[in-house]
Amino acid sequence: MKGIVLAGGKADPSLCQIYGDIPTALIPIYGKPIIFYIIDQITTLDIFEVYIAVGYKSDRVKLLIDNYYSAKVKINYIDVDYSKKPGTSLYKVLKKIGHGKVYISLADTIIDVNKQLIANGDIVFSSKNFDRSSKWCLISKNKAGHVVHFIEKKPVKNKIKNEALVGIYVLNDISIITKLDFDQINFEISYLLKIYNNSIALKVNLANQWLDFGHLDKYQKSKKRLLEARSFNSLTFDDLLGTITKKSKFKEKLIAEINWQLHLPKYLKVLSPRILDYDIDSENPFITMEYYSYQTMTEIWLYATYNHEILNKIIDKIIDILFLFFNEKRLVSKADYDTIYIKKTEERIKKIIDLNDNKFNLFLNGNENGILEINGKQYKSWKLLKDQIYGKVKDFYNENHNCLIHGDYCFSNLLYDVNSGVLRIIDPRGSWGENENGDIKYDLAKLRHSISGDYDYIVNDLFSYRIIDYKVEYQVFSRKENNLVKLHFDSIISNKFNLKHIKLIEGLLFLSMVPLHSNSKNRQLLMLAKAIELLNLDC
């Protein structure tokens, strides 16, 4: 069986209002483009050859897919005219394949599927959960569960008798279609399905859970359902009240987060979700909060097509909000600085050493002279840097920099509504040292590693990477617009703080994150490369 993903189109106008003009394939879902989720799902069905119809901004789509999947899946691209209807694109792909069995998916829909059901083939998937019939291709079926009629995007008075096709189809013999030549040059998928259904009756299967990311009204709900299914914490959404309930097996950390929100000064509480209920005394702590459907800054940073001037204004607001916390001066001990900047680093370095991996050891020890090369430049390894770095850290303590901090002030925890310009903050660290107070430079470094350090590109695997002997080469697939924003950010911060100190903390952050990303060795190696580059800047 071969997989087909119809990813040639431009995102629905309702989503372009949020992200600018983006391809359907790159609609962001928690940092990753939707097509990554779809290809992952196809591979769970033991399909490892995929044909992808590309059109709008195809170069960007191909770049991201090739980098992530070229070693895992055989990818074939078919260039299509994105201004035409999807049936036209599908026919072009089918003609390229010629014959055999295919699994077809639109690039904006995800459902639960299983291998046994797919193996039977000649299936279309449907849902009774749809609103306006004019948006969907509806079908009616007979008692045997086979398609009888296709109703293509027309108003229907009695929707109860109909179901909407959700964009997933499995056909056993595509030669039924490919042996034909059509006079029409622009048609819907239903046009091809009708022809197929005349030869082989298509079985209708109700999708257990249909996640539609192609329209704004469904997009937000679908994101919530996906997060519930994949979340490391236990998250439950109440769609009626617009709330989210969070639990976690890391009870102490959750309690610290709850206390952070409870202890916010009154004028800052508006920045964090309103608390409706919580429990920090029982064996099962939880917090129920107001839910914000705003986009994360990660999604905006990675995929939105805004120019640098718009992005600069957003960054200005993010900095202004952070400086409100900076105004809340608090007492912080030198011991807390040592705990975060030295003891935590030492603990994480030990975990890297314990892996006893030659590629990791390259960054720790370098060659016989303690040197390694990254993107054509020579750098000192951690072995040569360590004493110098810890010496510099001793200079960090500054009573004027001690204040209430968020502790994890990075793009994934910043929500921004592009329509209103409202910024909201979620998921605080809770406790930096002894409590929620800490060094403002830490939050600035967290923010910088999202802006200048390309952290969000790294954790979402939007990079290429290789090591040859003592030479490291990498490329992050960031937008050129981002470079101008990086300069803007540094110019603002350097007016108030020692930028070298911020970069050094950023380097320690990358270093300390390596053990936390054991599910991706390349990601860990790139974080080490970033850490060594930053730590060398000050030595």
C-alpha positions as CSV (number, residue, x, y, z in Angstrom):
1,M,0.0,0.0,0.0
2,K,1.2,3.5,-0.8
3,G,0.3,6.7,1.1
4,I,-1.0,9.9,-0.5
5,V,-1.1,13.3,1.2
6,L,-2.9,16.1,-0.6
7,A,-0.8,19.0,0.7
8,G,-0.8,21.4,-2.3
9,G,-3.2,24.0,-1.0
10,K,-3.0,27.3,0.9
11,A,-4.5,27.3,4.4
12,D,-8.1,28.4,4.9
13,P,-8.5,32.2,5.0
14,S,-9.6,31.9,8.7
15,L,-6.3,30.4,9.6
16,C,-4.3,32.9,7.4
17,Q,-5.8,35.6,9.6
18,I,-3.7,34.2,12.4
19,Y,-0.6,33.0,10.7
20,G,-0.4,34.9,7.4
21,D,-0.3,33.1,4.1
22,I,0.8,29.6,5.0
23,P,0.5,26.2,3.1
24,T,-2.1,23.8,4.5
25,A,0.7,21.4,5.2
26,L,2.4,23.8,7.6
27,I,-0.6,24.6,9.8
28,P,1.1,24.5,13.2
29,I,0.0,22.2,16.0
30,Y,2.1,22.6,19.2
31,G,5.2,23.5,17.3
32,K,5.1,20.9,14.6
33,P,3.4,21.3,11.1
34,I,0.3,19.2,10.7
35,I,1.9,17.2,7.9
36,F,4.4,15.7,10.4
37,Y,1.5,14.2,12.4
38,I,-0.1,12.8,9.2
39,I,3.1,11.2,7.9
40,D,3.7,9.7,11.4
41,Q,0.2,8.3,11.4
42,I,0.7,6.8,7.9
43,T,3.9,5.0,9.1
44,T,2.0,3.4,12.0
45,L,0.0,1.6,9.3
46,D,3.2,0.1,8.0
47,I,3.2,2.4,4.9
48,F,6.7,3.6,4.1
49,E,6.3,5.1,0.6
50,V,4.3,8.3,0.5
51,Y,3.3,10.5,-2.4
52,I,2.8,14.2,-1.4
53,A,1.0,16.6,-3.7
54,V,2.7,20.0,-3.2
55,G,1.9,23.4,-4.7
56,Y,1.7,26.5,-2.5
57,K,5.2,27.4,-1.2
58,S,6.3,24.0,-2.1
59,D,10.0,24.6,-1.5
60,R,9.5,25.3,2.2
61,V,7.2,22.2,2.6
62,K,9.7,20.0,0.8
63,L,12.6,21.3,2.9
64,L,11.0,20.5,6.2
65,I,9.7,17.1,5.2
66,D,12.9,15.9,3.5
67,N,15.0,16.8,6.5
68,Y,12.8,14.9,9.0
69,Y,11.6,12.0,6.9
70,S,14.1,11.3,4.1
71,A,15.8,8.5,6.2
72,K,12.5,7.0,7.5
73,V,10.1,7.1,4.5
74,K,10.4,7.1,0.8
75,I,8.9,10.5,-0.2
76,N,7.7,11.3,-3.8
77,Y,6.6,14.8,-4.6
78,I,4.0,15.6,-7.2
79,D,3.8,19.3,-8.1
80,V,0.1,20.4,-8.6
81,D,-1.8,23.6,-9.3
82,Y,-2.9,24.7,-5.9
83,S,-5.6,27.0,-7.4
84,K,-7.5,23.9,-8.6
85,K,-9.8,21.6,-6.6
86,P,-8.2,18.7,-4.6
87,G,-9.7,16.1,-6.9
88,T,-7.6,17.4,-9.7
89,S,-4.5,17.0,-7.6
90,L,-5.5,13.5,-6.5
91,Y,-6.0,12.4,-10.0
92,K,-2.5,13.6,-11.0
93,V,-1.0,11.6,-8.1
94,L,-3.0,8.5,-8.9
95,K,-1.9,8.7,-12.5
96,K,1.7,8.8,-11.4
97,I,1.3,5.7,-9.2
98,G,-0.7,3.9,-11.9
99,H,-2.1,0.9,-10.0
100,G,-2.4,-0.8,-6.7
101,K,-3.7,0.1,-3.3
102,V,-3.5,3.5,-1.7
103,Y,-4.2,5.3,1.6
104,I,-5.3,8.9,0.9
105,S,-5.3,11.8,3.4
106,L,-6.0,15.4,3.2
107,A,-3.3,17.6,4.8
108,D,-5.6,19.1,7.4
109,T,-7.4,16.2,9.0
110,I,-6.5,13.4,11.5
111,I,-8.6,10.5,12.6
112,D,-8.0,7.3,14.7
113,V,-7.3,4.4,12.3
114,N,-6.1,0.9,12.8
115,K,-4.1,-1.4,10.5
116,Q,-6.7,-4.2,10.4
117,L,-9.4,-1.9,9.1
118,I,-7.2,-0.3,6.6
119,A,-6.0,-3.7,5.3
120,N,-9.5,-4.5,4.1
121,G,-9.5,-1.4,1.9
122,D,-12.2,0.3,-0.2
123,I,-13.3,2.5,2.7
124,V,-14.2,6.1,3.1
125,F,-14.3,7.6,6.6
126,S,-17.1,9.8,7.7
127,S,-18.5,11.7,10.7
128,K,-21.9,12.8,11.9
129,N,-20.3,15.7,13.8
130,F,-20.4,18.5,11.2
131,D,-22.1,21.9,11.0
132,R,-22.8,23.5,7.7
133,S,-23.5,20.9,5.0
134,S,-22.3,23.4,2.4
135,K,-18.7,23.1,3.7
136,W,-18.5,19.3,3.2
137,C,-19.1,16.5,0.8
138,L,-21.9,14.5,2.4
139,I,-22.8,10.9,1.7
140,S,-25.8,8.6,2.3
141,K,-25.4,4.9,2.7
142,N,-27.5,1.8,2.4
143,K,-28.2,-0.8,5.1
144,A,-25.1,-2.7,4.2
145,G,-23.1,0.4,5.0
146,H,-22.0,1.2,1.5
147,V,-22.1,4.6,-0.2
148,V,-25.2,5.3,-2.2
149,H,-25.0,9.1,-2.9
150,F,-22.4,11.9,-2.8
151,I,-23.7,15.4,-2.1
152,E,-20.9,17.9,-2.8
153,K,-21.0,21.0,-0.6
154,K,-24.7,21.8,-1.0
155,P,-27.2,22.9,1.6
156,V,-29.1,19.8,3.0
157,K,-32.3,20.2,5.0
158,N,-32.2,16.8,6.7
159,K,-28.7,16.3,7.9
160,I,-29.6,13.4,10.1
161,K,-29.6,11.0,7.1
162,N,-26.2,12.1,6.0
163,E,-22.6,11.9,7.1
164,A,-19.7,14.1,6.1
165,L,-16.6,12.7,4.5
166,V,-13.6,13.6,6.7
167,G,-10.8,13.3,4.0
168,I,-9.4,9.8,4.5
169,Y,-9.9,7.2,1.8
170,V,-8.5,3.7,1.2
171,L,-8.8,2.3,-2.4
172,N,-7.7,-1.2,-3.3
173,D,-7.5,-0.8,-7.1
174,I,-6.7,2.7,-8.4
175,S,-6.5,1.5,-11.9
176,I,-10.3,1.8,-12.0
177,I,-9.6,5.6,-12.0
178,T,-6.2,5.8,-13.7
179,K,-7.2,3.9,-16.8
180,L,-9.7,6.7,-17.6
181,D,-9.0,10.1,-19.1
182,F,-11.2,13.0,-18.1
183,D,-12.4,16.0,-20.2
184,Q,-12.8,18.0,-17.0
185,I,-9.7,19.7,-15.7
186,N,-11.0,20.9,-12.3
187,F,-13.0,18.6,-10.0
188,E,-13.6,17.6,-6.4
189,I,-12.4,14.3,-4.9
190,S,-16.1,13.1,-4.8
191,Y,-16.0,13.1,-8.7
192,L,-13.3,10.3,-8.6
193,L,-15.0,8.5,-5.7
194,K,-18.3,8.3,-7.6
195,I,-16.5,6.7,-10.5
196,Y,-14.8,4.2,-8.2
197,N,-18.0,3.5,-6.3
198,N,-19.7,2.5,-9.6
199,S,-17.2,-0.3,-9.9
200,I,-16.5,-1.3,-6.3
201,A,-18.9,-0.4,-3.5
202,L,-17.2,1.8,-0.9
203,K,-17.7,0.9,2.7
204,V,-18.5,3.7,5.1
205,N,-16.7,3.7,8.4
206,L,-17.6,6.3,11.1
207,A,-14.4,7.9,12.5
208,N,-14.0,7.5,16.2
209,Q,-12.5,10.9,16.6
210,W,-12.2,13.4,13.8
211,L,-9.7,16.2,14.3
212,D,-10.2,18.9,11.6
213,F,-7.5,21.5,11.5
214,G,-8.5,23.1,8.3
215,H,-11.1,25.6,9.6
216,L,-10.6,27.9,12.5
217,D,-13.9,26.9,14.3
218,K,-12.7,23.3,14.4
219,Y,-9.0,24.0,14.7
220,Q,-9.0,25.1,18.4
221,K,-11.2,22.2,19.5
222,S,-9.0,19.7,17.6
223,K,-5.9,21.1,19.2
224,K,-7.4,20.6,22.7
225,R,-8.4,17.0,21.9
226,L,-4.9,16.2,20.5
227,L,-3.2,17.8,23.6
228,E,-5.4,15.7,25.9
229,A,-4.3,12.5,24.1
230,R,-0.6,13.3,24.0
231,S,0.0,15.4,27.1
232,F,2.7,14.4,29.6
233,N,0.6,15.9,32.3
234,S,-3.0,15.0,32.8
235,L,-5.1,17.7,31.1
236,T,-8.9,17.8,30.8
237,F,-10.8,20.5,28.9
238,D,-14.3,21.7,29.6
239,D,-15.5,23.1,26.2
240,L,-18.7,24.5,27.7
241,L,-17.0,26.6,30.5
242,G,-13.8,27.2,28.7
243,T,-11.6,25.7,31.4
244,I,-8.6,23.4,31.7
245,T,-7.8,21.1,34.6
246,K,-4.1,20.1,35.1
247,K,-2.7,17.2,37.1
248,S,0.8,15.8,37.1
249,K,2.8,12.9,38.5
250,F,5.5,15.5,39.4
251,K,3.4,16.7,42.4
252,E,6.0,19.1,44.0
253,K,6.5,21.0,40.7
254,L,2.7,21.3,40.1
255,I,2.2,22.6,43.7
256,A,5.0,25.2,43.1
257,E,3.3,26.3,39.9
258,I,0.0,26.7,41.7
259,N,1.6,28.7,44.5
260,W,3.3,30.9,41.9
261,Q,-0.1,31.8,40.4
262,L,-1.7,32.2,43.8
263,H,1.0,34.6,45.0
264,L,1.1,36.9,42.0
265,P,0.6,40.6,42.8
266,K,-3.0,41.6,42.1
267,Y,-2.1,43.8,39.1
268,L,-0.1,40.9,37.5
269,K,-2.8,38.2,37.9
270,V,-4.4,39.2,34.7
271,L,-1.4,37.9,32.8
272,S,-2.0,34.3,34.0
273,P,-5.1,32.2,33.7
274,R,-7.8,32.8,36.2
275,I,-7.9,30.0,38.9
276,L,-11.3,28.5,39.4
277,D,-10.3,25.6,41.7
278,Y,-7.2,24.0,43.1
279,D,-5.9,21.5,45.7
280,I,-2.3,21.5,47.0
281,D,-2.9,19.6,50.2
282,S,-4.1,16.1,49.0
283,E,-2.2,13.3,47.4
284,N,-3.6,14.3,44.0
285,P,-3.0,18.1,43.6
286,F,-4.7,19.8,40.7
287,I,-5.6,23.2,39.3
288,T,-8.6,24.2,37.2
289,M,-8.0,27.4,35.2
290,E,-9.5,29.6,32.5
291,Y,-8.4,28.3,29.1
292,Y,-6.9,30.6,26.5
293,S,-7.1,29.5,22.9
294,Y,-4.4,32.0,21.8
295,Q,-1.5,30.8,19.7
296,T,1.8,30.0,21.4
297,M,4.7,32.3,20.4
298,T,6.4,29.1,19.2
299,E,3.7,28.6,16.5
300,I,3.9,32.2,15.5
301,W,7.7,32.3,15.4
302,L,8.1,29.1,13.4
303,Y,5.3,29.3,10.9
304,A,3.6,32.8,10.7
305,T,4.6,34.9,7.7
306,Y,4.7,38.2,9.5
307,N,7.5,40.7,8.6
308,H,10.1,41.7,11.1
309,E,8.4,44.9,12.0
310,I,5.3,43.1,13.3
311,L,7.5,40.5,15.1
312,N,9.5,43.3,16.7
313,K,6.4,44.9,18.1
314,I,5.4,41.5,19.6
315,I,8.8,41.0,21.1
316,D,8.6,44.6,22.6
317,K,5.4,43.6,24.4
318,I,7.0,40.4,25.6
319,I,9.9,42.3,27.1
320,D,7.7,45.0,28.6
321,I,5.7,42.3,30.4
322,L,8.9,40.7,31.7
323,F,10.0,44.1,33.0
324,L,6.8,44.3,35.1
325,F,8.1,41.3,36.9
326,F,11.5,42.9,37.2
327,N,9.9,45.8,39.1
328,E,8.8,43.3,41.8
329,K,12.1,43.4,43.7
330,R,12.6,40.4,46.0
331,L,15.4,38.9,48.2
332,V,17.4,36.1,46.6
333,S,20.4,34.4,48.1
334,K,23.8,33.8,46.6
335,A,23.2,30.1,47.4
336,D,20.2,30.1,45.0
337,Y,22.5,31.5,42.2
338,D,25.0,28.6,42.9
339,T,22.2,26.1,42.9
340,I,20.8,27.1,39.5
341,Y,24.0,28.2,37.6
342,I,26.6,25.7,39.0
343,K,25.0,22.8,40.9
344,K,22.3,22.2,38.3
345,T,24.8,22.4,35.5
346,E,27.1,19.9,37.3
347,E,24.3,17.5,37.8
348,R,23.3,17.6,34.1
349,I,26.9,17.4,32.9
350,K,27.3,14.2,35.0
351,K,24.3,12.7,33.3
352,I,25.9,13.5,29.9
353,I,29.2,11.9,31.0
354,D,27.4,8.8,32.3
355,L,26.1,8.2,28.7
356,N,29.7,7.5,27.7
357,D,29.0,8.4,24.1
358,N,31.8,9.5,21.8
359,K,29.7,12.1,20.1
360,F,28.7,13.7,23.4
361,N,32.3,13.4,24.6
362,L,33.4,15.5,21.6
363,F,31.8,18.5,23.2
364,L,32.9,17.8,26.6
365,N,36.6,17.0,25.8
366,G,37.3,18.0,22.1
367,N,40.3,16.6,20.4
368,E,43.7,16.0,22.0
369,N,44.0,19.8,22.5
370,G,40.5,20.1,23.8
371,I,39.3,21.8,20.6
372,L,36.4,21.1,18.2
373,E,35.0,22.7,15.1
374,I,31.4,23.9,14.6
375,N,30.3,25.2,11.2
376,G,33.9,26.0,10.2
377,K,34.9,27.7,13.4
378,Q,37.1,26.4,16.2
379,Y,35.8,26.3,19.8
380,K,37.1,25.3,23.2
381,S,35.4,22.2,24.6
382,W,33.7,22.1,28.0
383,K,36.8,20.7,29.6
384,L,38.7,23.9,28.7
385,L,35.8,26.2,29.5
386,K,34.5,24.9,32.8
387,D,36.7,26.8,35.3
388,Q,36.4,30.1,33.3
389,I,32.6,29.7,33.1
390,Y,32.2,29.1,36.8
391,G,34.5,32.0,37.5
392,K,32.2,34.3,35.5
393,V,29.1,32.9,37.2
394,K,30.4,34.2,40.5
395,D,30.1,37.7,39.1
396,F,26.4,37.2,38.3
397,Y,25.0,38.0,41.7
398,N,23.3,41.5,41.7
399,E,20.7,42.5,44.2
400,N,19.2,44.9,41.7
401,H,18.5,41.9,39.4
402,N,16.6,39.9,42.0
403,C,12.9,39.9,41.6
404,L,9.8,37.8,41.0
405,I,10.5,35.7,37.9
406,H,8.5,33.3,35.8
407,G,11.4,30.9,35.5
408,D,10.5,29.4,32.1
409,Y,9.9,32.5,30.1
410,C,10.2,30.9,26.6
411,F,8.0,31.0,23.5
412,S,6.1,27.8,24.3
413,N,4.8,29.4,27.5
414,L,3.8,32.7,26.0
415,L,0.4,33.0,24.4
416,Y,-0.3,35.8,21.9
417,D,-3.6,36.8,20.3
418,V,-2.8,38.4,17.0
419,N,-6.2,40.0,16.7
420,S,-6.2,41.8,20.1
421,G,-2.5,42.0,20.8
422,V,-3.1,40.4,24.2
423,L,-0.2,38.4,25.7
424,R,-0.7,35.8,28.4
425,I,1.7,33.6,30.3
426,I,1.3,29.9,31.3
427,D,3.3,27.1,33.0
428,P,5.7,28.9,35.4
429,R,8.7,27.1,36.8
430,G,7.2,27.8,40.2
431,S,10.4,27.6,42.2
432,W,13.8,28.9,41.1
433,G,15.8,28.3,44.2
434,E,14.1,28.4,47.6
435,N,10.9,30.0,46.1
436,E,9.5,31.9,43.1
437,N,12.1,34.7,43.3
438,G,15.2,34.7,41.2
439,D,17.6,36.4,38.8
440,I,15.8,38.3,36.0
441,K,18.8,37.4,33.8
442,Y,17.6,33.8,33.8
443,D,14.2,34.7,32.3
444,L,16.0,37.0,29.8
445,A,18.3,34.1,28.8
446,K,15.2,31.8,28.5
447,L,13.6,34.3,26.2
448,R,16.8,34.7,24.2
449,H,17.3,31.0,23.6
450,S,13.8,31.1,21.9
451,I,14.6,34.2,19.9
452,S,18.4,34.0,19.1
453,G,19.1,30.4,20.1
454,D,16.5,28.8,17.8
455,Y,15.4,26.6,20.6
456,D,11.9,26.1,19.2
457,Y,13.3,25.1,15.8
458,I,15.5,22.6,17.6
459,V,12.9,20.9,19.8
460,N,10.6,20.6,16.8
461,D,13.4,19.0,14.7
462,L,13.5,21.8,12.1
463,F,17.3,21.5,11.5
464,S,19.9,19.3,9.8
465,Y,23.0,18.0,11.6
466,R,26.1,15.9,11.1
467,I,29.4,15.1,12.8
468,I,32.6,14.1,10.9
469,D,35.6,13.4,13.2
470,Y,36.0,16.6,15.3
471,K,33.9,18.7,12.9
472,V,30.3,19.6,13.5
473,E,28.0,21.0,10.8
474,Y,24.4,22.1,11.3
475,Q,21.7,24.3,9.8
476,V,18.5,25.6,11.4
477,F,15.7,26.1,9.0
478,S,14.7,29.5,10.4
479,R,13.1,32.3,8.4
480,K,15.3,35.2,7.3
481,E,12.9,37.6,9.0
482,N,13.9,36.2,12.3
483,N,17.5,37.4,12.0
484,L,16.4,41.0,12.1
485,V,14.3,40.3,15.2
486,K,17.3,38.8,16.9
487,L,19.3,42.0,16.4
488,H,16.4,44.0,17.7
489,F,16.1,42.0,20.8
490,D,19.8,42.2,21.6
491,S,19.9,45.9,21.1
492,I,17.1,46.4,23.7
493,I,18.6,44.0,26.3
494,S,22.1,45.3,26.0
495,N,20.9,48.8,27.0
496,K,20.0,47.5,30.5
497,F,22.1,44.3,31.0
498,N,25.4,42.8,30.2
499,L,24.6,40.8,27.1
500,K,27.6,38.5,27.6
501,H,26.1,37.4,30.9
502,I,22.7,36.7,29.2
503,K,24.4,34.7,26.5
504,L,26.5,32.7,29.0
505,I,23.3,31.8,30.9
506,E,21.7,30.8,27.6
507,G,24.7,28.5,27.0
508,L,24.2,26.9,30.4
509,L,20.5,26.4,29.6
510,F,21.3,24.6,26.4
511,L,23.9,22.5,28.2
512,S,21.5,21.6,31.1
513,M,18.7,20.6,28.7
514,V,20.6,17.8,26.9
515,P,19.6,15.0,29.4
516,L,16.0,16.1,29.1
517,H,15.8,15.3,25.4
518,S,16.9,11.6,25.3
519,N,14.2,10.8,22.7
520,S,16.3,12.6,20.0
521,K,20.1,12.2,20.0
522,N,20.4,14.7,17.1
523,R,18.5,17.3,19.1
524,Q,20.8,16.7,22.1
525,L,23.9,17.1,19.9
526,L,22.7,20.3,18.4
527,M,21.9,21.7,21.9
528,L,25.5,20.8,22.9
529,A,26.8,22.7,19.8
530,K,24.7,25.7,20.7
531,A,26.0,25.6,24.3
532,I,29.6,25.4,23.2
533,E,29.2,28.3,20.8
534,L,27.6,30.5,23.4
535,L,29.9,29.6,26.2
536,N,33.0,30.4,24.1
537,L,31.7,33.9,23.4
538,D,32.7,35.1,26.9
539,C,36.0,33.2,27.3
